Structure formats: C-alpha cells, structure tokens
C-alpha cells in the first residue's frame, strides 16, 4: 500500500506522532512517503492508497499560518473516494483543543474524501506508553480501513 504522510510541526510534537505512524505503517509493509504538508503538490494525492494529514493547532483553534494557502488550494482539488487519516497535536490549555485537525478533516470530506472515523489528537508529544499505543492503533486502524475499502471497491 502506498501511503503519504503530510504534516506541519512547530515544536516537533506533530513530527513525533508522524514518526510513530510511519514506523508502524512500514512494519505493515507500506511504502511510506513523508512531506511537509504545505509543500505537497495536491494533484499528486491520488497516487496514494492512503493519505495522512497532520498538523498542530495554533492559537485559539486555528490552522498554522504555513497551511493557510494549502487549505485554500484544497478547494480546487477533487478528492472523491480517496482515503484520509487526520492527526495532530494540541494543548488542552486552549478551549479549542486540536481544532486544526477538525478543520482539515472537514475540508477533505467537503472535497469528497473518505476520512477514517477516528481523528488522532495528542496533547503535546506522545510521551507516555498509552499515547504511543494510541498512535500505533490509529495507524493500524486507518491502514485496515483503507485496505478493506479498497477491496470492497474491487468487487
């Protein structure tokens, strides 16, 4: 399975999550590409069986500044039938914990994509064993979901 993980990370928290996902997916024999989310040529997303978007949440629930252009450019891309997983980091101190993840999930759904039912939201970095397992389970769940979805389309 060809997988793309696009992410934005300021303090390396979201990058830490991305590394856990990448390692788990590679252990499942996926071919994993990793890119800065704001630099991905959106027209090439269809080359992948599963796409992950990861971001941190800025301020009071906003997308990071560097993702604003990419977010707007998504309006011009048809993602119909594509499989997405969305993850990120945030700080529970703020009232809109990890809201950027919700914004990204809603945007790709609006563009026709199928989004894995769980959104992975981690406070700061996945430091505890439970958080690492949560990240790994998210990767496995999204992988199995996309694989099942792909098989059901092939029938």
N, C-alpha and C positions, 0 to 999 in steps of 0.2 A: 504494500500500500504506500502510495506517495503522499507524504504529509508536509505541509508548510506551517511553520510557527512564525508568525509575525508579532513582534512585541515592542513596546516602548517602556523603558525603565529609567528612572532618575536616580534612585538610591540603591539600585541593584536588587531590590526586593522582587520585582516582577521578573527580572532576569533569573533569580534563584528559582522561582516557580518554573520558568521556561526550561531550565536545565533538568529539573526533575521530570517534567513531561517528556523532554527529548530523550533522556536516558531510558525511561520506561518504554516509550514507543520504539526506540531502537532495539530494546530487548524483545519486543514483539515482531522483530524483523521488518519494521517500517523503514522506508527510505525518507529521512527527515532533513528538510532544508530549513534554515533559520535566517530570518531577515529582520532588519529594522522595519517596523510596521509602516512608518511614514515614507519608506523608500520602495516598497513593493509595487511593481507595475501591476495594477489591479486587473488588467486584461489577461494576465497570466494565471490568475487564481484558478481558472477552470482546468488547468493542467494537473491539479492535485485532487486526490480522493477525499482528503480531509484537510481543512484549514483551521488553524487556531489563531485567534486574535487575542493578544494580551496587553493590558495597559494598567498603569497606576491611575488613581483618581486624584485630581488636582483641586485644591481649594475646597469649595463647598459643593463638590459633586461634579466637577467639570472634567471634560476631556483634557488631556495635556495639550499645551499650545502646539507642539510639533505634530499632533494628529488632526488638527482642525482642517487642513487642506485635504488630507486623505479622506476624512469623514465626509466632506462635501463632494469629493470626486466619486464616492460610492454611489451617489445619486445617478451617475451616468453608466453604471455597470449592472448588467443582468446577472444575478447570482442564482437564478432559478434551479432548484434541485441540488445545489451544492451543499455539502455538509460542513458545518462550522462548530467549533467549540470556543467558548469565550471565557477568559480567566483574567485575574489581576489581583493587585494588592491595594490596600487602603488602610485608613486609620479610623478606628471607632470613635475617636475624639470628635470627629466631624459628623454632623447629622445625616449626611447623605453618603453613608459608608459604601465604598466601591461603586458608586453610581455610574462611573465611566464604563464599567462592564455592562451595565444595563443599557446604556446608550448605544454601545457597539452592537450588542445582541439585537436590540430593537431595529437598528439600521440595517443589518444584514438580513434580518427577517423581512423587513419592508422591501428589500431588493430581491426577494424570492428565495433566499437561502433557508435551509432547514438548520435549526440550531439545537445542539444537544441540550436535553431538558435541564441538566444541571449547569449552573454557572458557577465557576470556581472563584470564590472570594476569600482571600487570605489577609489577615491583619499583619502588616509589615512583611517580614520574611518568614517562610515556612521553617521555623527553627525546631519545633517540637516533633517528636516521632509521629504524633497524631496528624499534624499538618502535612508532613511528608507523605504519610499514607493516604491522606485525603487527596493530595496532588496525584499520586500514583493511581488511585482508584478512578479519579477523573479521567486520566489519560486512557486507562484500560476501558472504562465505560464508553468514552467517546469513540475509541477505536472499534469496539464491538458493535456499537450502534451504527457507525458508518459502514462497517463491513456487512452487517445484516441488511441495512438499507440498500446497499449496492447489490447484494444477492437477490433481494426481492424485486429490484428493477430489472434484473437479468432474466427473470422468468417469463 
